[in-house]
Amino acid sequence: MKINILILFLGLSVWAQAQHSYISDRRFFAPDELIGYDFKPAIKEVPNERQEDLEPGEYSFGITHTNLYVKGEGLEGVYNINNMQPEDFGFKLTLMNARDARLQGHLKVILNKYGMVETLIFKRAPTDKETIFYLPAIPAKIKEAEKAYFTDRGELVFEHPDSIWGKKFYPFYRIHTLDRVQERLRIKDSTSVSFVEEITIEEKDSKKKKKENAAPAADSLSTEVVAVAADSSLGDKKVKITKQHYVVLRSIVQYEDGTLEDKTWKHPVKRISEKEDGQAGEQEERFQWEFVNDKKQKIVLYLNGDHTVSSMIIDDKKYLMRGF
């Protein structure tokens, strides 16, 4: 499992290596929310000695449940995490080098008042000096482009299950729940989730079929309705109206050899099961909508107390809106 997690970390780093980790990318309120995150700082400083700018991915700090994976000249290695505790400044990880027990140090994760990481302070061994790594602010041009593209937490409102058909959102984060690795999405990933309703109208005698987009009826997951055609061009012929519903996930996937593929996964939906957590607040995940189909796949949409989209689970991946 450790090897698989390391490979996944490295693979995601290659795909996103053109950018650093920005301060505003993620907010952290508990130590376990660091698990699966890979920090890529922009500046390295040895106090009272030197400061240097870093290329994206030149140094990185990947955190798992048991290990800290450090990449970078002079510090590279796998460090066992003995403890992970909240502190006044943020969080502190107590470390021991997996190959040399004498190398015991720490990683301090410094948060601002919004719960965002601004600084990492790393100490490899008791005799080493602390090295400070700074995360950059997101450039204004990228910030504006991503604000227009990604769906913010609290932006998209779904009042009831019938209101979702024809809607789409663009998540900002993808969490691989089996390996507990967090992946910051980019615009170039083209990741989206769509709620699709397909209506097929079939003339009962001629067997001609056509598909068209239409507003959902009140019972949006009903599959068939037989009626006399209202369209005068069809005369008094009977038609069968069949409705099918899908959750459609799209994303550009990168393989180990570097090739890219634009992939789409189409999940059929038979019904939507609703649950509510009465203890959750207005800005907390209060509503849970489970999309049920014959394949028993796990597809769950989480809404805040104001019925705005917060996150979604599709199989073994969790998708977060921008603002977590």
VOPAGU-2260 file (C-alpha; in pm, 1 decimal, decimal comma):
REM VOPAGU-2260
SITE   aa  ch    i         X         Y         Z
SITE  MET   A    0       0,0       0,0       0,0
SITE  LYS   A    1     283,4     241,8      79,7
SITE  ILE   A    2     434,2     182,1    -265,1
SITE  ASN   A    3      97,8     237,5    -435,5
SITE  ILE   A    4      45,2     564,3    -249,8
SITE  LEU   A    5     395,5     685,5    -342,1
SITE  ILE   A    6     337,2     599,4    -709,4
SITE  LEU   A    7       5,3     784,0    -703,6
SITE  PHE   A    8     167,3    1087,5    -538,7
SITE  LEU   A    9     440,1    1093,5    -803,3
SITE  GLY   A   10     193,5    1044,6   -1088,0
SITE  LEU   A   11     -27,0    1331,2    -972,4
SITE  SER   A   12     279,6    1550,9    -919,7
SITE  VAL   A   13     387,6    1497,7   -1281,2
SITE  TRP   A   14      38,4    1587,3   -1408,5
SITE  ALA   A   15      27,4    1906,7   -1201,2
SITE  GLN   A   16     397,3    1992,6   -1201,4
SITE  ALA   A   17     346,7    2315,8   -1395,8
SITE  GLN   A   18     208,1    2486,9   -1085,8
SITE  HIS   A   19     298,2    2526,6    -721,5
SITE  SER   A   20      55,6    2464,8    -436,3
SITE  TYR   A   21    -118,0    2793,7    -372,8
SITE  ILE   A   22    -212,1    2922,8     -27,8
SITE  SER   A   23    -579,5    2943,7    -119,9
SITE  ASP   A   24    -602,2    2592,0    -266,2
SITE  ARG   A   25    -730,7    2423,5      49,8
SITE  ARG   A   26    -833,1    2495,8     408,0
SITE  PHE   A   27    -737,3    2268,9     698,8
SITE  PHE   A   28    -916,5    2255,9    1033,1
SITE  ALA   A   29    -796,4    1921,1    1171,5
SITE  PRO   A   30    -470,8    1723,2    1136,5
SITE  ASP   A   31    -633,1    1434,6     949,5
SITE  GLU   A   32    -735,1    1673,0     668,9
SITE  LEU   A   33    -363,8    1692,8     577,7
SITE  ILE   A   34    -361,6    1324,0     486,0
SITE  GLY   A   35    -323,3    1278,9     114,2
SITE  TYR   A   36    -209,4    1635,0      46,8
SITE  ASP   A   37     110,5    1716,4    -145,8
SITE  PHE   A   38     255,8    2062,5     -77,1
SITE  LYS   A   39     474,3    2218,1    -346,7
SITE  PRO   A   40     628,4    2542,8    -211,2
SITE  ALA   A   41     770,1    2832,0    -413,0
SITE  ILE   A   42    1043,1    2967,2    -183,0
SITE  LYS   A   43    1302,4    2796,9      36,5
SITE  GLU   A   44    1477,0    2981,8     319,1
SITE  VAL   A   45    1752,4    2877,4     557,2
SITE  PRO   A   46    1730,9    3147,4     828,7
SITE  ASN   A   47    2028,9    3383,2     843,9
SITE  GLU   A   48    2189,3    3209,1     544,7
SITE  ARG   A   49    2002,9    3219,6     212,4
SITE  GLN   A   50    1669,7    3231,9      36,9
SITE  GLU   A   51    1593,1    3093,7    -308,1
SITE  ASP   A   52    1302,4    3061,6    -547,3
SITE  LEU   A   53    1195,7    2708,9    -635,5
SITE  GLU   A   54    1071,4    2555,3    -956,8
SITE  PRO   A   55     727,6    2389,6    -929,7
SITE  GLY   A   56     775,8    2046,2    -775,6
SITE  GLU   A   57    1146,0    2102,4    -700,0
SITE  TYR   A   58    1057,9    2042,5    -336,1
SITE  SER   A   59     740,7    1869,7    -221,0
SITE  PHE   A   60     592,9    1735,5     101,3
SITE  GLY   A   61     338,9    1454,3      61,2
SITE  ILE   A   62     153,9    1348,3     374,7
SITE  THR   A   63      -6,2    1007,3     427,2
SITE  HIS   A   64    -151,6     849,7     739,5
SITE  THR   A   65     186,2     705,4     842,6
SITE  ASN   A   66     455,6     879,2     635,6
SITE  LEU   A   67     584,6    1210,5     508,7
SITE  TYR   A   68     734,0    1187,1     158,4
SITE  VAL   A   69     988,5    1464,2     105,1
SITE  LYS   A   70    1135,8    1544,7    -234,7
SITE  GLY   A   71    1420,0    1793,9    -272,7
SITE  GLU   A   72    1797,0    1821,2    -266,9
SITE  GLY   A   73    1947,9    1747,6      74,1
SITE  LEU   A   74    1616,8    1660,6     240,8
SITE  GLU   A   75    1473,4    1383,3      27,5
SITE  GLY   A   76    1345,4    1077,9     207,7
SITE  VAL   A   77    1055,1     892,5     364,2
SITE  TYR   A   78     986,5     992,6     723,2
SITE  ASN   A   79     761,7     802,3     961,8
SITE  ILE   A   80     500,0    1022,6    1127,9
SITE  ASN   A   81     506,3     941,6    1498,8
SITE  ASN   A   82     256,6    1208,2    1594,7
SITE  MET   A   83      35,7    1469,8    1430,9
SITE  GLN   A   84     -97,1    1735,6    1669,2
SITE  PRO   A   85    -277,4    2070,8    1647,0
SITE  GLU   A   86     -78,1    2370,0    1772,0
SITE  ASP   A   87    -145,7    2742,9    1811,9
SITE  PHE   A   88      29,9    2802,9    1479,6
SITE  GLY   A   89    -142,4    2514,8    1296,9
SITE  PHE   A   90     -17,2    2154,4    1313,4
SITE  LYS   A   91     305,7    1978,7    1406,5
SITE  LEU   A   92     417,6    1642,2    1267,9
SITE  THR   A   93     681,0    1459,6    1473,6
SITE  LEU   A   94     901,4    1258,4    1239,3
SITE  MET   A   95    1159,9     980,1    1222,0
SITE  ASN   A   96    1350,3     880,4     907,8
SITE  ALA   A   97    1231,8     538,0     792,1
SITE  ARG   A   98    1592,6     424,8     720,7
SITE  ASP   A   99    1780,7     598,9     999,0
SITE  ALA   A  100    1617,8     622,1    1343,3
SITE  ARG   A  101    1873,6     887,0    1445,6
SITE  LEU   A  102    1713,4    1133,3    1206,8
SITE  GLN   A  103    1424,0    1254,8    1419,1
SITE  GLY   A  104    1271,4    1588,0    1332,1
SITE  HIS   A  105     945,1    1764,8    1262,2
SITE  LEU   A  106     730,2    1945,7    1009,9
SITE  LYS   A  107     542,9    2253,8    1129,8
SITE  VAL   A  108     241,6    2347,9     919,8
SITE  ILE   A  109     167,8    2718,3     966,0
SITE  LEU   A  110    -191,3    2830,6     902,5
SITE  ASN   A  111    -339,0    3175,4     850,8
SITE  LYS   A  112    -668,3    3282,0    1009,9
SITE  TYR   A  113    -864,3    3122,2     724,6
SITE  GLY   A  114    -716,2    2775,8     784,5
SITE  MET   A  115    -492,2    2799,6     476,7
SITE  VAL   A  116    -129,4    2686,6     482,6
SITE  GLU   A  117     117,7    2969,8     422,6
SITE  THR   A  118     443,0    2818,3     548,6
SITE  LEU   A  119     607,3    2481,1     613,7
SITE  ILE   A  120     898,8    2456,7     857,2
SITE  PHE   A  121    1097,4    2135,8     819,0
SITE  LYS   A  122    1369,7    1995,8    1043,1
SITE  ARG   A  123    1523,7    1667,0     933,6
SITE  ALA   A  124    1731,2    1581,7    1241,9
SITE  PRO   A  125    1806,4    1724,0    1589,4
SITE  THR   A  126    2138,5    1871,1    1469,6
SITE  ASP   A  127    1991,4    2032,9    1156,6
SITE  LYS   A  128    1861,6    2385,4    1127,2
SITE  GLU   A  129    1497,4    2445,1    1047,6
SITE  THR   A  130    1431,5    2512,6     678,7
SITE  ILE   A  131    1137,1    2735,5     591,9
SITE  PHE   A  132     926,3    2681,4     281,6
SITE  TYR   A  133     673,0    2939,2     164,9
SITE  LEU   A  134     364,8    2867,1     -43,6
SITE  PRO   A  135     277,7    3134,6    -300,2
SITE  ALA   A  136     -41,8    3333,7    -338,4
SITE  ILE   A  137    -235,1    3235,2    -647,5
SITE  PRO   A  138    -158,5    3469,8    -942,1
SITE  ALA   A  139    -444,0    3707,6   -1023,7
SITE  LYS   A  140    -480,7    3576,5   -1380,2
SITE  ILE   A  141    -517,0    3213,7   -1266,4
SITE  LYS   A  142    -747,2    3314,6    -981,7
SITE  GLU   A  143    -989,2    3493,3   -1213,0
SITE  ALA   A  144    -989,3    3210,2   -1468,0
SITE  GLU   A  145   -1054,2    2945,5   -1203,3
SITE  LYS   A  146   -1320,8    3153,2   -1030,4
SITE  ALA   A  147   -1512,8    3166,6   -1356,6
SITE  TYR   A  148   -1461,5    2795,7   -1431,9
SITE  PHE   A  149   -1490,8    2594,1   -1109,9
SITE  THR   A  150   -1807,5    2558,2    -904,7
SITE  ASP   A  151   -1779,6    2718,1    -562,5
SITE  ARG   A  152   -1917,4    2555,8    -251,8
SITE  GLY   A  153   -2248,2    2734,9    -192,0
SITE  GLU   A  154   -2288,8    2845,4    -555,2
SITE  LEU   A  155   -2518,2    2585,2    -715,1
SITE  VAL   A  156   -2864,2    2536,2    -558,8
SITE  PHE   A  157   -3067,5    2213,9    -586,9
SITE  GLU   A  158   -3400,7    2267,5    -412,5
SITE  HIS   A  159   -3524,3    1910,5    -473,6
SITE  PRO   A  160   -3414,2    1602,8    -674,3
SITE  ASP   A  161   -3629,1    1696,5    -975,1
SITE  SER   A  162   -3434,7    2021,6   -1014,2
SITE  ILE   A  163   -3098,6    1859,2   -1094,2
SITE  TRP   A  164   -3166,2    1735,3   -1447,6
SITE  GLY   A  165   -2986,0    1937,4   -1709,6
SITE  LYS   A  166   -2744,7    2083,5   -1451,9
SITE  LYS   A  167   -2365,0    2050,1   -1438,2
SITE  PHE   A  168   -2088,6    2137,7   -1193,4
SITE  TYR   A  169   -1708,7    2157,6   -1211,2
SITE  PRO   A  170   -1535,2    2025,5    -895,4
SITE  PHE   A  171   -1209,6    2170,8    -766,6
SITE  TYR   A  172   -1070,2    1870,0    -578,6
SITE  ARG   A  173   -1071,6    1495,6    -629,7
SITE  ILE   A  174    -991,8    1269,5    -334,5
SITE  HIS   A  175    -893,3     909,6    -406,7
SITE  THR   A  176   -1064,3     757,3    -103,3
SITE  LEU   A  177    -897,4     413,8    -118,5
SITE  ASP   A  178    -544,6     556,9    -117,7
SITE  ARG   A  179    -643,9     876,7      68,0
SITE  VAL   A  180    -467,3    1100,4    -182,4
SITE  GLN   A  181    -594,5    1452,4    -255,2
SITE  GLU   A  182    -570,5    1576,1    -612,6
SITE  ARG   A  183    -608,4    1944,7    -691,5
SITE  LEU   A  184    -786,1    1969,8   -1026,1
SITE  ARG   A  185    -690,8    2215,3   -1301,2
SITE  ILE   A  186    -894,4    2367,3   -1580,3
SITE  LYS   A  187    -705,9    2149,8   -1830,1
SITE  ASP   A  188    -838,6    1836,5   -1655,1
SITE  SER   A  189   -1187,3    1926,1   -1787,7
SITE  THR   A  190   -1350,2    1742,3   -1497,8
SITE  SER   A  191   -1727,0    1784,0   -1471,0
SITE  VAL   A  192   -2036,2    1607,4   -1336,8
SITE  SER   A  193   -2360,8    1634,1   -1533,6
SITE  PHE   A  194   -2712,7    1524,8   -1447,3
SITE  VAL   A  195   -2870,5    1408,7   -1772,0
SITE  GLU   A  196   -3230,3    1326,1   -1856,1
SITE  GLU   A  197   -3288,9    1158,4   -2191,9
SITE  ILE   A  198   -3642,6    1143,8   -2328,7
SITE  THR   A  199   -3724,0     900,7   -2610,6
SITE  ILE   A  200   -4049,9     945,1   -2799,3
SITE  GLU   A  201   -4162,3     635,6   -2992,6
SITE  GLU   A  202   -4464,4     614,8   -3223,0
SITE  LYS   A  203   -4637,6     293,6   -3129,0
SITE  ASP   A  204   -4734,1     186,3   -3481,3
SITE  SER   A  205   -4442,9     309,1   -3693,2
SITE  LYS   A  206   -4175,0     236,0   -3432,8
SITE  LYS   A  207   -3990,5     554,5   -3524,3
SITE  LYS   A  208   -3781,7     697,3   -3244,7
SITE  LYS   A  209   -3627,6    1030,5   -3169,5
SITE  LYS   A  210   -3442,9    1179,2   -2870,7
SITE  GLU   A  211   -3478,0    1532,3   -2749,6
SITE  ASN   A  212   -3405,9    1744,1   -2444,2
SITE  ALA   A  213   -3711,9    1833,4   -2240,7
SITE  ALA   A  214   -3793,9    1974,9   -1901,3
SITE  PRO   A  215   -3852,1    1699,3   -1644,3
SITE  ALA   A  216   -4203,3    1611,1   -1538,4
SITE  ALA   A  217   -4300,1    1616,8   -1172,6
SITE  ASP   A  218   -4218,4    1245,0   -1135,7
SITE  SER   A  219   -3879,8    1286,0   -1301,1
SITE  LEU   A  220   -3764,3     925,0   -1258,6
SITE  SER   A  221   -4073,8     764,3   -1415,8
SITE  THR   A  222   -3963,2     555,1   -1713,0
SITE  GLU   A  223   -4262,7     526,6   -1943,8
SITE  VAL   A  224   -4579,3     719,0   -2030,4
SITE  VAL   A  225   -4817,9     617,8   -2311,4
SITE  ALA   A  226   -5041,1     895,0   -2444,8
SITE  VAL   A  227   -5219,2    1028,1   -2750,8
SITE  ALA   A  228   -4986,9    1260,9   -2937,5
SITE  ALA   A  229   -5064,3    1630,0   -2891,6
SITE  ASP   A  230   -4863,4    1717,3   -3202,2
SITE  SER   A  231   -5115,0    1751,0   -3490,2
SITE  SER   A  232   -4848,9    1630,8   -3734,2
SITE  LEU   A  233   -4872,1    1288,3   -3571,5
SITE  GLY   A  234   -5248,2    1271,1   -3594,9
SITE  ASP   A  235   -5411,4    1053,3   -3327,8
SITE  LYS   A  236   -5123,1     810,9   -3309,6
SITE  LYS   A  237   -5018,8     686,5   -2967,2
SITE  VAL   A  238   -4664,0     751,1   -2854,7
SITE  LYS   A  239   -4450,7     599,1   -2581,0
SITE  ILE   A  240   -4240,4     848,2   -2386,9
SITE  THR   A  241   -3944,8     685,9   -2211,6
SITE  LYS   A  242   -3727,3     877,3   -1967,9
SITE  GLN   A  243   -3379,0     766,7   -1864,9
SITE  HIS   A  244   -3155,2     943,0   -1614,1
SITE  TYR   A  245   -2776,5     946,0   -1578,5
SITE  VAL   A  246   -2495,6    1091,5   -1372,4
SITE  VAL   A  247   -2221,2    1162,4   -1627,0
SITE  LEU   A  248   -1861,1    1213,1   -1514,5
SITE  ARG   A  249   -1605,7    1352,0   -1757,6
SITE  SER   A  250   -1231,5    1396,5   -1703,6
SITE  ILE   A  251    -906,9    1393,2   -1899,6
SITE  VAL   A  252    -695,9    1103,5   -1773,0
SITE  GLN   A  253    -317,9    1081,6   -1794,0
SITE  TYR   A  254    -157,1     736,7   -1817,0
SITE  GLU   A  255     187,2     628,7   -1696,0
SITE  ASP   A  256     339,9     677,9   -2041,6
SITE  GLY   A  257     222,9    1039,9   -2045,9
SITE  THR   A  258     -59,0     995,8   -2298,6
SITE  LEU   A  259    -392,9    1165,4   -2235,4
SITE  GLU   A  260    -746,5    1040,1   -2290,7
SITE  ASP   A  261   -1072,2    1234,0   -2264,9
SITE  LYS   A  262   -1298,1     986,8   -2080,7
SITE  THR   A  263   -1667,3     983,9   -1990,1
SITE  TRP   A  264   -1841,2     756,3   -1739,8
SITE  LYS   A  265   -2221,3     735,3   -1772,6
SITE  HIS   A  266   -2396,3     604,2   -1460,8
SITE  PRO   A  267   -2766,9     519,1   -1494,1
SITE  VAL   A  268   -3001,8     632,5   -1216,2
SITE  LYS   A  269   -3321,5     449,9   -1118,2
SITE  ARG   A  270   -3418,7     656,5    -816,9
SITE  ILE   A  271   -3285,6     909,0    -566,2
SITE  SER   A  272   -3292,7     833,0    -194,2
SITE  GLU   A  273   -3287,2    1133,6      41,4
SITE  LYS   A  274   -3146,9    1157,9     395,7
SITE  GLU   A  275   -3109,9    1457,3     627,0
SITE  ASP   A  276   -2879,1    1527,1     921,1
SITE  GLY   A  277   -3092,6    1744,5    1144,6
SITE  GLN   A  278   -2789,6    1843,4    1356,3
SITE  ALA   A  279   -2597,7    2001,1    1065,1
SITE  GLY   A  280   -2593,7    2378,8    1024,1
SITE  GLU   A  281   -2671,7    2602,7     728,1
SITE  GLN   A  282   -2316,9    2585,5     588,7
SITE  GLU   A  283   -2257,5    2218,9     675,5
SITE  GLU   A  284   -2340,2    1906,9     476,8
SITE  ARG   A  285   -2697,6    1845,6     589,9
SITE  PHE   A  286   -2861,7    1665,5     297,7
SITE  GLN   A  287   -2747,5    1338,8     139,1
SITE  TRP   A  288   -2892,6    1226,8    -194,1
SITE  GLU   A  289   -2804,8     872,1    -297,8
SITE  PHE   A  290   -2837,1     786,6    -665,8
SITE  VAL   A  291   -2952,2     426,1    -690,4
SITE  ASN   A  292   -2905,4     197,6    -991,4
SITE  ASP   A  293   -2896,7    -173,2   -1069,8
SITE  LYS   A  294   -2516,8    -194,4   -1041,4
SITE  LYS   A  295   -2514,1     -93,5    -672,4
SITE  GLN   A  296   -2254,4     176,5    -738,4
SITE  LYS   A  297   -2190,7     433,4    -466,8
SITE  ILE   A  298   -2298,5     771,8    -597,6
SITE  VAL   A  299   -2387,7    1027,0    -330,3
SITE  LEU   A  300   -2441,5    1403,0    -352,4
SITE  TYR   A  301   -2399,2    1616,3     -38,1
SITE  LEU   A  302   -2579,0    1949,1      -0,4
SITE  ASN   A  303   -2535,3    2219,1     262,1
SITE  GLY   A  304   -2822,4    2330,7     481,1
SITE  ASP   A  305   -2918,2    2592,1     220,3
SITE  HIS   A  306   -2942,3    2318,8     -48,4
SITE  THR   A  307   -2620,5    2425,0    -223,4
SITE  VAL   A  308   -2382,3    2164,9    -365,1
SITE  SER   A  309   -2088,5    2079,3    -138,2
SITE  SER   A  310   -1933,8    1747,9    -248,2
SITE  MET   A  311   -2007,6    1425,0    -432,3
SITE  ILE   A  312   -1886,8    1065,5    -412,4
SITE  ILE   A  313   -1871,4     860,1    -732,6
SITE  ASP   A  314   -1743,4     508,0    -669,6
SITE  ASP   A  315   -1407,0     541,1    -488,1
SITE  LYS   A  316   -1352,7     913,2    -550,1
SITE  LYS   A  317   -1485,9    1218,0    -369,4
SITE  TYR   A  318   -1525,4    1547,6    -554,5
SITE  LEU   A  319   -1515,4    1877,1    -363,6
SITE  MET   A  320   -1631,5    2217,6    -475,3
SITE  ARG   A  321   -1395,2    2515,5    -459,3
SITE  GLY   A  322   -1382,9    2664,3    -108,3
SITE  PHE   A  323   -1295,2    2360,6     106,9
